[in-house]
């Protein structure tokens, strides 16, 4: 009887155990071996979505999908393409101030007509930090901050400041920043009295920078901006001469008045963090310590908004203000066609591909770039001052007689554009005069190279041309 009772109970217990085992087996297989905790599965999924397994490569070179609290559409690009300047001119207009009056409309650049990205496509954002009026005692502070942050910028320098602080121009250049031309002395009255004066200052500043760095700045920024200052003559002739004119899309306001505080500069600088491209106007001239103080916060805000930092060059899409009625009403005279022919076209050749002219004179050798010399009636013509001074001589200018006094190779000479002659002055007080095609073009004297060499005691010049260059040699 006891055995009869135990058998049914044993069978029931065995069946119950089998049912429990089957249920447990089904539960494990349903979670794919990851465990049965929904909390652990949720945590794994969120980590993958957030990209927490990606590591930042460096402060200025994050992965394609950075881990930061930003909307999904914001992405910081690290490809070479993201470094290419791309300016639309559609950013915020400069704010009104003492130095930079606000233009009503921006001149739309070519980039403004480009198609918008397709739905879901991420769009790069670039900010170009630009500094005007330097170099000054503020510039080293700006350079230190940019170097610490791993950022390159664009400096629109003044010629007179560059001449007095060449070591800072070298520092800007050697650290990989771009250098633009901001005229020679920033004098509004002179610069906007007529185009030829603006041109004279651009060329003086350009030559100053070239003598320090060996490179001609091709970007130009007008003091105070082009609005209210440039008419169509300024825009057209600078473009024909090979220059790129660059205004800005956002004004930091650091020159609106004296004593603008860093906090105010930061606020104005980051007023628009939605534009795909921003050209930000800042200053590193004397008295702009607050601009340097504001710079780290400005950089931090743009980085947090997903911007890369770019450098402007002559191929950048131009940001230019429209010609105002005020500038158009000034009715400033346009340069003569002879002046334009003598200055504008040759200048464009400075930035165009072509053969250099190598001068191997005695023990010295220099090279004149295309545009720094020209061929006329089968002769090489060269600018007197640039050529003689690079070859170790000295040149003085007499405005009253439109003539130049030259000291070179142990000889003293005069070149007279009115009398069309070259004079050689001997140590015994006698002089020898010869007819010469001395041409005054703008503010420069141009002379036939052979005539100049013979007068200076370098006879027997020979000319050669090969695939790479033109060359003239003389003993």
C-alpha positions as CSV (number, residue, x, y, z in Angstrom):
1,X,0.0,0.0,0.0
2,X,2.8,2.4,0.9
3,X,4.6,1.6,-2.3
4,X,1.5,2.2,-4.3
5,X,1.1,5.7,-2.8
6,X,4.8,6.7,-3.2
7,X,4.9,5.9,-6.9
8,X,2.2,8.4,-8.1
9,X,3.8,11.1,-5.9
10,X,7.3,10.4,-7.3
11,X,5.9,10.6,-10.8
12,X,4.2,13.9,-10.1
13,X,7.4,15.5,-8.6
14,X,9.5,14.3,-11.6
15,X,7.0,15.8,-14.1
16,X,7.0,19.1,-12.2
17,X,10.8,19.3,-12.2
18,X,10.8,18.6,-16.0
19,X,8.3,21.4,-16.6
20,X,10.4,23.9,-14.6
21,X,13.6,22.9,-16.5
22,X,11.8,23.5,-19.9
23,X,10.6,26.9,-18.8
24,X,14.1,28.0,-17.6
25,X,15.6,26.8,-20.9
26,X,13.2,28.8,-23.0
27,X,13.9,31.9,-20.9
28,X,17.7,31.8,-21.4
29,X,17.4,31.2,-25.2
30,X,15.0,34.2,-25.6
31,X,17.8,36.6,-24.3
32,X,20.5,35.2,-26.6
33,X,22.8,34.4,-23.8
34,X,23.0,38.1,-22.6
35,X,21.2,37.5,-19.3
36,X,17.7,38.2,-18.4
37,X,18.2,41.8,-17.1
38,X,16.3,44.4,-19.2
39,X,18.3,47.1,-17.4
40,X,21.7,45.7,-18.6
41,X,20.4,45.5,-22.2
42,X,19.2,49.1,-22.1
43,X,22.5,50.4,-20.8
44,X,24.5,48.6,-23.5
45,X,22.3,50.0,-26.2
46,X,22.6,53.6,-25.0
47,X,26.3,53.4,-24.8
48,X,26.6,52.3,-28.4
49,X,24.2,55.1,-29.5
50,X,26.1,57.8,-27.7
51,X,29.4,56.6,-29.1
52,X,31.0,56.2,-25.7
53,X,33.4,53.7,-27.1
54,X,35.0,56.4,-29.4
55,X,38.0,58.3,-27.9
56,X,38.9,61.9,-28.7
57,X,42.1,62.0,-30.8
58,X,43.1,65.5,-29.7
59,X,41.6,68.8,-28.7
60,X,41.3,70.0,-32.2
61,X,40.9,66.7,-34.1
62,X,37.9,64.8,-32.7
63,X,36.4,61.7,-34.4
64,X,33.7,62.1,-37.0
65,X,30.9,61.7,-34.4
66,X,32.1,63.6,-31.3
67,X,30.6,62.8,-27.9
68,X,29.0,66.0,-26.8
69,X,25.7,67.4,-25.9
70,X,24.7,68.8,-29.3
71,X,21.8,68.4,-31.6
72,X,22.3,65.4,-34.1
73,X,22.7,67.8,-37.1
74,X,25.9,69.4,-35.6
75,X,29.1,67.6,-36.6
76,X,32.7,68.7,-36.5
77,X,34.6,67.7,-39.7
78,X,38.2,66.6,-39.7
79,X,38.7,65.9,-43.4
80,X,40.9,68.1,-45.6
81,X,37.7,69.3,-47.2
82,X,36.5,70.9,-44.0
83,X,39.6,73.1,-44.0
84,X,38.7,74.7,-47.3
85,X,37.3,78.2,-46.9
86,X,33.6,78.5,-47.8
87,X,32.0,81.8,-47.1
88,X,28.5,82.8,-48.2
89,X,28.3,86.4,-47.1
90,X,24.9,85.6,-45.7
91,X,25.9,85.9,-42.1
92,X,24.9,88.7,-39.7
93,X,25.7,92.2,-40.8
94,X,28.3,94.2,-38.9
95,X,26.9,96.1,-36.0
96,X,26.8,99.9,-36.0
97,X,29.8,101.5,-34.3
98,X,32.2,104.4,-34.4
99,X,34.6,102.6,-36.8
100,X,32.4,100.0,-38.5
101,X,29.0,101.4,-39.7
102,X,26.5,98.7,-40.5
103,X,25.8,98.1,-44.2
104,X,22.2,97.5,-45.1
105,X,22.9,94.6,-47.4
106,X,25.8,92.2,-48.0
107,X,27.0,91.7,-51.5
108,X,26.1,88.0,-52.1
109,X,29.1,85.8,-53.0
110,X,29.1,82.9,-55.3
111,X,28.7,80.4,-52.4
112,X,25.3,81.8,-51.6
113,X,23.8,80.2,-54.7
114,X,25.0,76.7,-53.9
115,X,22.4,74.0,-53.4
116,X,21.4,73.2,-49.8
117,X,22.4,69.8,-48.5
118,X,20.0,66.9,-49.0
119,X,17.7,66.0,-46.1
120,X,19.6,64.3,-43.3
121,X,23.0,65.4,-44.8
122,X,25.2,67.0,-42.2
123,X,26.6,70.5,-43.1
124,X,30.0,71.7,-42.0
125,X,30.4,74.9,-40.0
126,X,33.5,77.1,-40.3
127,X,34.5,80.2,-38.5
128,X,37.4,82.4,-39.7
129,X,39.0,84.4,-36.9
130,X,40.4,87.7,-38.4
131,X,42.5,90.3,-36.6
132,X,43.0,93.9,-37.9
133,X,45.4,96.8,-37.2
134,X,48.4,94.8,-35.9
135,X,51.0,93.9,-35.2
136,X,51.3,95.5,-31.8
137,X,52.1,94.5,-28.2
138,X,48.8,92.7,-28.1
139,X,49.8,90.3,-31.0
140,X,52.1,88.0,-29.0
141,X,49.2,87.4,-26.5
142,X,46.9,86.5,-29.4
143,X,49.5,84.2,-31.0
144,X,50.1,82.4,-27.7
145,X,46.4,81.7,-27.3
146,X,46.0,80.5,-30.9
147,X,49.1,78.2,-30.5
148,X,47.8,76.7,-27.3
149,X,44.4,76.1,-28.9
150,X,45.9,74.7,-32.1
151,X,44.1,77.2,-34.3
152,X,45.1,79.2,-37.3
153,X,43.8,82.7,-38.1
154,X,44.1,85.5,-40.6
155,X,45.9,88.8,-39.7
156,X,45.2,91.9,-41.8
157,X,48.3,93.9,-40.9
158,X,49.2,97.6,-41.3
159,X,52.3,98.4,-43.3
160,X,53.7,100.9,-40.8
161,X,53.2,98.5,-37.9
162,X,54.8,95.7,-39.9
163,X,57.8,97.9,-40.6
164,X,58.3,98.7,-36.9
165,X,57.7,95.1,-35.7
166,X,59.0,92.8,-38.4
167,X,59.7,90.1,-35.8
168,X,55.9,89.8,-35.1
169,X,55.2,89.5,-38.9
170,X,57.7,86.7,-38.9
171,X,56.1,85.0,-35.9
172,X,52.6,85.3,-37.6
173,X,53.9,83.7,-40.8
174,X,56.1,81.0,-39.2
175,X,53.2,79.8,-37.0
176,X,51.2,79.2,-40.2
177,X,48.7,82.0,-40.0
178,X,47.6,84.0,-43.1
179,X,48.6,87.6,-43.6
180,X,46.3,90.1,-45.3
181,X,46.8,93.7,-46.4
182,X,45.1,96.4,-44.3
183,X,46.9,99.4,-46.0
184,X,49.9,101.3,-44.7
185,X,48.7,103.8,-42.2
186,X,44.8,103.4,-41.8
187,X,44.3,107.1,-42.6
188,X,40.6,107.3,-43.8
189,X,41.0,110.8,-45.2
190,X,43.9,109.8,-47.5
191,X,42.6,106.3,-48.4
192,X,39.2,107.3,-49.5
193,X,40.1,110.5,-51.2
194,X,40.7,108.6,-54.4
195,X,41.7,105.2,-55.6
196,X,45.3,106.0,-56.5
197,X,46.0,106.9,-52.9
198,X,44.4,103.7,-51.7
199,X,46.5,101.8,-54.3
200,X,49.7,103.5,-53.1
201,X,49.2,102.4,-49.6
202,X,48.3,98.9,-50.6
203,X,51.5,98.6,-52.6
204,X,53.6,100.1,-49.7
205,X,52.2,97.6,-47.2
206,X,52.5,94.8,-49.6
207,X,56.2,95.5,-50.3
208,X,56.8,95.8,-46.5
209,X,55.4,92.3,-45.9
210,X,57.1,90.9,-48.9
211,X,60.5,92.1,-47.7
212,X,59.9,90.3,-44.4
213,X,58.3,87.1,-45.5
214,X,59.1,86.8,-49.2
215,X,55.4,86.5,-50.0
216,X,52.9,89.2,-51.2
217,X,49.6,89.3,-49.4
218,X,46.8,89.0,-51.9
219,X,43.9,89.5,-49.5
220,X,42.9,93.1,-48.8
221,X,40.6,94.5,-46.1
222,X,39.6,98.1,-46.2
223,X,40.0,100.1,-42.9
224,X,36.5,100.5,-41.5
225,X,35.2,98.1,-44.1
226,X,34.2,98.8,-47.7
227,X,30.7,100.0,-46.8
228,X,30.5,103.8,-47.2
229,X,34.1,103.8,-48.5
230,X,34.4,101.8,-51.7
231,X,32.7,102.7,-54.9
232,X,32.6,100.4,-58.0
233,X,36.0,101.7,-59.1
234,X,37.7,100.4,-55.9
235,X,36.1,97.0,-56.2
236,X,36.7,96.6,-59.9
237,X,40.3,97.8,-60.1
238,X,41.4,95.7,-57.1
239,X,39.8,92.6,-58.6
240,X,41.5,93.3,-62.0
241,X,44.8,93.8,-60.2
242,X,44.5,90.3,-58.7
243,X,43.5,91.1,-55.1
244,X,40.7,89.6,-53.1
245,X,38.7,92.1,-51.0
246,X,37.3,90.6,-47.7
247,X,34.9,92.3,-45.3
248,X,33.2,90.3,-42.4
249,X,29.9,88.7,-41.4
250,X,30.1,89.2,-37.6
251,X,31.6,92.2,-35.8
252,X,33.0,91.5,-32.3
253,X,32.4,95.2,-31.5
254,X,35.8,95.5,-29.9
255,X,36.4,98.8,-31.8
256,X,33.0,100.3,-31.2
257,X,34.4,102.5,-28.5
258,X,37.3,102.7,-26.1
259,X,37.3,100.3,-23.2
260,X,34.9,97.6,-24.5
261,X,35.1,94.8,-21.9
262,X,35.9,91.2,-22.8
263,X,32.5,89.9,-21.8
264,X,30.8,92.3,-24.2
265,X,33.2,91.2,-27.0
266,X,32.4,87.6,-26.4
267,X,28.7,88.2,-26.4
268,X,28.8,90.1,-29.8
269,X,31.2,87.6,-31.3
270,X,28.9,84.6,-30.7
271,X,25.6,86.3,-31.4
272,X,25.1,84.0,-34.4
273,X,26.0,80.3,-34.0
274,X,23.8,79.0,-36.8
275,X,25.5,80.2,-40.0
276,X,27.5,77.7,-41.9
277,X,30.3,80.2,-42.3
278,X,31.4,83.1,-40.1
279,X,34.1,85.7,-40.8
280,X,34.6,87.3,-37.4
281,X,36.1,90.7,-37.1
282,X,38.5,91.2,-34.2
283,X,41.5,93.5,-33.6
284,X,45.1,92.9,-32.3
285,X,46.1,96.6,-32.6
286,X,47.3,98.7,-29.8
287,X,44.8,99.0,-26.9
288,X,43.0,95.8,-27.7
289,X,44.1,93.8,-24.6
290,X,40.4,93.0,-23.9
291,X,40.1,91.3,-27.3
292,X,42.9,89.0,-26.4
293,X,41.3,88.3,-23.0
294,X,38.0,87.4,-24.7
295,X,39.6,85.1,-27.3
296,X,39.7,81.8,-25.3
297,X,35.9,82.1,-24.5
298,X,35.1,82.9,-28.1
299,X,37.0,79.9,-29.3
300,X,35.3,77.7,-26.7
301,X,31.8,78.8,-27.7
302,X,32.4,78.2,-31.4
303,X,33.9,74.8,-30.7
304,X,30.9,73.8,-28.5
305,X,28.6,74.8,-31.4
306,X,30.4,72.5,-33.8
307,X,32.6,74.9,-35.8
308,X,35.9,74.2,-37.3
309,X,38.5,77.1,-37.6
310,X,39.6,78.1,-41.1
311,X,42.2,80.4,-42.7
312,X,41.2,82.8,-45.5
313,X,43.1,82.9,-48.8
314,X,42.7,84.5,-52.2
315,X,40.5,81.6,-53.4
316,X,38.0,82.1,-50.5
317,X,34.5,83.2,-51.6
318,X,34.5,86.9,-51.0
319,X,32.5,88.6,-48.3
320,X,31.9,92.2,-49.5
321,X,29.5,94.9,-48.5
322,X,27.4,96.6,-51.2
323,X,28.3,100.0,-52.6
324,X,26.4,102.5,-50.5
325,X,24.7,105.6,-51.8
326,X,27.1,107.7,-49.7
327,X,30.2,106.2,-51.5
328,X,28.6,106.4,-54.9
329,X,27.7,110.1,-54.4
330,X,31.3,111.1,-53.6
331,X,32.0,111.1,-57.4
332,X,35.7,110.6,-57.0
333,X,37.6,110.7,-60.2
334,X,38.6,107.4,-61.8
335,X,42.3,106.9,-62.7
336,X,43.3,107.6,-66.3
337,X,43.4,104.7,-68.7
338,X,47.2,105.2,-69.0
339,X,47.5,104.8,-65.2
340,X,45.3,101.7,-65.2
341,X,47.3,100.1,-68.1
342,X,50.6,100.9,-66.4
343,X,49.6,99.6,-62.9
344,X,46.6,97.2,-62.9
345,X,47.4,94.7,-65.6
346,X,51.1,94.3,-64.7
347,X,50.1,93.8,-61.0
348,X,47.7,91.0,-61.8
349,X,50.7,89.1,-63.4
350,X,52.4,89.1,-59.9
351,X,49.8,86.5,-58.9
352,X,49.6,84.7,-62.2
353,X,51.7,81.7,-63.2
354,X,54.6,82.6,-65.5
355,X,58.3,82.6,-65.9
356,X,60.5,84.5,-63.4
357,X,63.3,86.7,-64.6
358,X,66.6,85.7,-62.9
359,X,69.3,88.4,-62.8
360,X,72.8,87.0,-62.2
361,X,74.8,90.2,-61.8
362,X,78.4,89.9,-60.7
363,X,78.3,87.8,-57.6
364,X,74.7,88.4,-56.8
365,X,71.5,86.8,-58.1
366,X,67.9,87.8,-57.6
367,X,64.6,86.8,-59.3
368,X,61.8,89.1,-60.5
369,X,58.4,87.5,-60.6
370,X,56.0,87.9,-63.5
371,X,54.6,91.4,-63.2
372,X,57.8,92.7,-61.6
373,X,59.3,93.0,-65.1
374,X,58.0,93.3,-68.6
375,X,59.0,92.8,-72.2
376,X,58.7,95.9,-74.4
377,X,60.1,96.4,-77.9
378,X,62.4,93.4,-77.4
379,X,63.8,94.7,-74.1
380,X,63.4,93.8,-70.4
381,X,62.1,96.8,-68.4
382,X,62.4,96.6,-64.6
383,X,61.3,98.8,-61.7
384,X,64.4,100.8,-60.7
385,X,64.1,100.8,-56.9
386,X,63.1,97.2,-56.4
387,X,65.8,96.0,-58.8
388,X,68.7,98.1,-57.5
389,X,68.0,97.7,-53.8
390,X,67.7,93.9,-54.1
391,X,71.1,93.9,-55.8
392,X,72.6,95.8,-52.9
393,X,72.4,99.4,-54.2
394,X,70.5,102.5,-52.9
395,X,67.9,104.7,-54.6
396,X,66.7,108.2,-53.6
397,X,63.8,110.0,-55.2
398,X,63.5,113.7,-56.1
399,X,59.8,114.5,-56.5
400,X,60.5,118.0,-57.8
401,X,62.6,116.9,-60.8
402,X,61.0,113.4,-61.1
403,X,64.4,111.9,-61.0
404,X,66.2,109.2,-59.0
405,X,69.7,109.2,-57.5
406,X,71.3,105.8,-57.6
407,X,74.4,104.5,-55.7
408,X,75.4,101.1,-56.9
409,X,78.5,99.1,-57.7
410,X,80.7,102.0,-56.7
411,X,79.0,104.4,-59.1
412,X,76.6,107.4,-58.6
413,X,73.9,107.8,-61.2
414,X,70.8,109.9,-61.9
415,X,67.8,108.8,-63.9
416,X,65.5,111.5,-65.1
417,X,62.0,110.8,-66.4
418,X,61.5,114.3,-67.7
419,X,64.8,114.6,-69.6
420,X,64.7,110.9,-70.6
421,X,68.3,110.4,-69.7
422,X,70.7,108.6,-67.4
423,X,73.7,110.5,-65.9
424,X,76.9,108.9,-64.6
425,X,78.7,111.0,-62.1
426,X,82.4,110.4,-61.8
427,X,84.6,110.9,-58.7
428,X,86.4,113.8,-60.4
429,X,83.2,115.9,-60.6
430,X,82.5,115.3,-64.3
431,X,79.3,113.6,-65.5
432,X,78.3,111.7,-68.6
433,X,74.7,111.7,-69.9
434,X,73.0,109.3,-72.2
435,X,69.5,109.1,-73.7
436,X,67.4,106.5,-72.0
437,X,63.7,105.4,-71.9
438,X,63.1,106.2,-68.3
439,X,59.4,105.8,-67.6
440,X,57.4,107.1,-64.6
441,X,54.5,104.7,-63.9
442,X,52.4,105.6,-60.9
443,X,55.1,106.2,-58.3
444,X,57.7,104.0,-59.8
445,X,60.5,104.5,-62.3
446,X,60.9,101.8,-64.9
447,X,64.1,101.5,-67.0
448,X,65.5,99.2,-69.7
449,X,67.5,96.6,-67.9
450,X,70.5,96.7,-70.3
451,X,70.7,100.5,-69.9
452,X,70.8,100.2,-66.2
453,X,73.4,97.5,-66.1
454,X,75.7,99.4,-68.5
455,X,75.4,102.6,-66.5
456,X,76.3,100.8,-63.3
457,X,79.4,99.2,-64.8
458,X,78.0,95.7,-65.6
459,X,78.4,95.5,-69.4
460,X,78.1,92.5,-71.7
461,X,74.7,91.4,-70.5
462,X,73.4,88.1,-72.1
463,X,69.8,86.8,-72.0
464,X,68.6,83.2,-72.0
465,X,65.2,81.6,-71.9
466,X,64.4,78.0,-70.9
467,X,61.4,76.0,-69.8
468,X,61.6,77.2,-66.2
469,X,62.8,80.8,-66.3
470,X,64.2,83.8,-68.2
471,X,67.8,84.7,-67.2
472,X,70.1,87.6,-67.7
473,X,73.8,87.5,-66.8
474,X,76.4,90.3,-66.6
475,X,79.9,90.5,-65.3
